[in-house]
Amino acid sequence: MSTDISDPGHGHSPAAWTAVIVMLAAVTIGTVAFWFAQVWLVWASVALIGVGALLGWILSKAGWGVRGPKYVTKSH
């Protein structure tokens, strides 16, 4: 077992959290829209999932990813 705490792990970054929150909101909206038979909103939420993934990638490239220069890990 490694005791190196300088490794922040996989996906613990503002870029990853932002992407996950946007996609989780999209799935929630899509589920409710499906329940109420709002087809256009279901498809809009599918598109929002893609937007969340794209947003995470953009933020990662902008330096907010795990190894990005703008991301500073917390000391344990």
N, C-alpha and C positions, 0 to 999 in steps of 0.2 A: 504494500500500500504506500502510495506516495504522500509525503507530508509537505510538498512544495505548495505553499499558499499563494505564491505569486501568480500562478495560473488561474485566471478568473473563471475558467470553465467554458462550457459551450453555450453561447447564446445569452449570456447575462450582460446585455448591453442595452443602451437606450434604443438603438436601432431594432433589436430583436423584440424588446418589450412593446415598442410602438406598433410594429408589424402584427404581433400576436393580439394586442388589444383591438386594433382595427378589424382584423379578421374574425375575432371572437364576437365583436359587435355585429359584423355582417352575418355571421351564422345565426345569431340570436334574432336579428331582424328577419332573415330569410325563413326561419322556423315559424315565427309568428305570422308572417305573411302567407306562408304555406297553409297554416292552420285556418286563416281567414280567406283563403282562395284568392289572394291578390297576386296574380301571375306576374304582372309587371314588376312588383316589388320583390318577388322571389328572384327574378332575373337581375334586377338592380343590385340585390345583395350578392349575387354571384359575381357581378362586376366589381363590387366593393372588396371582395376577397382578393381579386387580382390587384386592386389598388393598394391593399395592405401589403401584399408581397412586394410590389414595386416600391412602395414607400420604404420598406425595410432595406431593400437593396440600395436605394438612393441614399438613405441615411448612413448605411455602412460605407458606401463609397465616399461620402462626405466626411468620414472620420469618426463616426459615432458607433462603429462596430467594435467587436471585442479587441481587436489589435489596432484600432484607429488611434490617431494622435489626440483626439479630443476626449477620449474615454479614459477615465482614471478609475482604477479599481479601489475598492474600500480596503483598508487594512483590517485584519481580523484580530 
